[in-house]
Amino acid sequence: MKKLVFIYISIMIAILSGCNDRKITDQLETISKIANDNPDSALTLLGKYNHEKSDWSKDDRMRYELVRLKAENKSGVKFTSDSIVKKVVCYYKDNGNANEKMLSYYLLGRTYSDMEEAPEALQAYYDAISKADTTSSTCDYNTLIAVYGQMSRIFHKQNLPHDEIWALKHYIEYIRKTESLKEYIMEKEQLIRPYYLLNEKDSVLKIINDTYSSLKQLGENQEAADAIVVSISIYLERGNLTKAKEAIDIFENESGLFDKDGKIAKGREHYYCTKGFYELATNRLDSAECNFRKAIKFGYLSEGYKGLLSIYRERHNIDSVVCFSLLYEIAQDSLHNRMQTDVVHQMSALYNYSRSQKEAKQEREKAQDRLYLLSFSTFIAIVLLIIIIVVVWLYLKNQKEKKARIAELEETLYSAKSQRNTIQAELRILKEKDYESIIAIKEKQEIELTKRIELLEAENINKKNTIDIRRIDNLEDFLNSAIAQLFVNKATNKSEKIKPTESEWNLLISQFSKDIPITYKSFGQGKSLSQLEQRICILLMLDIPEKNISLMTDSYASTVSNAKARANEKLCGKKDAYSLKNNLINGLKRS
């Protein structure tokens, strides 16, 4: 057999090596098909490319890893790390066909199962199912069957019979599509487990009887007899010893699991417990004891000791009852502890998974909030930019129209002046020749043109002034502004904190420069005012008393008085402090 495998591998290596003109993708596809039935051979073939893959495209490198993981899984390799398979899943999430996506998630689930992370494995299997395209004629049902099969095992371990039934029904349905009728009938037996956990014994018996009848019709007598064994315990529970005996006879005589000495095949020794309880129910105590002791020998302590305890109670052997009571109690405690440990591990895994899922959800929500805020800020910025562009465009358009109008007026003015000069020259000639009537007409024309010129000049000057118009001081606008009123309230309202903040000072200065630009400009001309002098001048124009000015500027009264005198001298040439306020107000440039 080993020789045949070696020859097979050698032939495949030769074939693949000879295909120099074929893409590596096709070669990996061939190896993937080999892995379905001969995973060890596939791994040997993949080893040939281990040192070459670094030169391949990303698609081929990921395909190589996918095929390698598939072959290792089928070979029974136990996965201990999820780093490679996560990269494969990440790649095929956006690349490859439906079968490759499904296979990558299935392998991720197998990895988590090997790492005993059941919740993560289940999530990966659910993702694998979502990637499957069952409407396609090329759907990989074998992988889909494996996914549902693995899910049913996890649900069984976690004592979730309803979920196990759901997974098994899908598993059996896809078995029906791909496997033989015998395989389909035998796989239906797996539904016995969850229905037994749900204590739906009638459903269990129906499955057993249907399986037995169907296999008998196919002539599969041994498999049919093997399927009937579970029904024995149910019949014993119900006290139906006749049915139990019939099932026992069929199982022992037709299953082919017993040797000539009556020993059952290895791995099926639990049957000694079942047979022992039947012998106990029919009062064959010696035979029952023999079967229970065999069961204990093969590790079925709890049921074995329970059976012996029942036998010695029947025999009224008090010492043995006490002895096996203790042994049964110990076996039960051991079984209970093992079950509790499994439950704790499962709950711990579920808790950790739930916590990580919750944290991931919170992070996604935070990221989503940040994205919304960024999108909103970007939208506002774009709107403001559009508004600014439109305003600037309208302003430039208006200025351009005004300049065009001025140019037109200047051209008309030039033409009028030229006509007047011509008429004046003609008048001089006419006066010399004494053409009084003509002169009168021309003089009238000259007067009219002169008036027109004056009007055009006035309009031209007016248009120019609208472009280069100088801003004027408007004390009323400043006094009515919100920031000015805030400072007045601070000075007069005791509930307000009288000393302004720097940001409030900055807002006041900005408003002042906007509403009273000429006076503000004078603060920086010649000997420019200091910050304190500027602030005092503005507060004076707000009609704030000097004692409050001291508090608002955090200065002594003498400091304020000296600053007023310096500002008065710089702005108005006056060396006293008391006339500063009147000088400022009288110096405003008004419209």
CORCOR-V410819 format. One record per run of one state. SS is the DSSP state (helix for helix, strand for strand, loop for the rest). FROM is the first residue (numbers start at 1). TO is the last residue. If there is no record, write none. Layout:
# CORCOR-V410819
ss = [SS & SS]
from = [FROM & FROM]
to = [TO & TO]
This chain:
# CORCOR-V410819
ss = [loop & helix & loop & helix & loop & helix & loop & helix & loop & helix & loop & helix & loop & helix & loop & helix & loop & helix & loop & helix & loop & helix & loop & helix & loop & helix & loop & helix & loop & helix & loop & strand & loop & strand & loop & helix & loop & helix & loop & helix & loop & helix & loop & helix & loop & helix & loop & helix & loop & helix & loop & helix & loop & helix & loop & helix & loop & helix & loop & helix & loop]
from = [1 & 2 & 19 & 24 & 38 & 39 & 48 & 53 & 56 & 58 & 76 & 83 & 93 & 98 & 115 & 118 & 132 & 141 & 158 & 161 & 179 & 181 & 198 & 201 & 218 & 221 & 228 & 230 & 238 & 241 & 255 & 258 & 259 & 264 & 265 & 271 & 282 & 285 & 298 & 301 & 316 & 318 & 434 & 436 & 468 & 475 & 481 & 482 & 493 & 502 & 516 & 517 & 523 & 531 & 542 & 546 & 553 & 557 & 573 & 580 & 587]
to = [1 & 18 & 23 & 37 & 38 & 47 & 52 & 55 & 57 & 75 & 82 & 92 & 97 & 114 & 117 & 131 & 140 & 157 & 160 & 178 & 180 & 197 & 200 & 217 & 220 & 227 & 229 & 237 & 240 & 254 & 257 & 258 & 263 & 264 & 270 & 281 & 284 & 297 & 300 & 315 & 317 & 433 & 435 & 467 & 474 & 480 & 481 & 492 & 501 & 515 & 516 & 522 & 530 & 541 & 545 & 552 & 556 & 572 & 579 & 586 & 591]
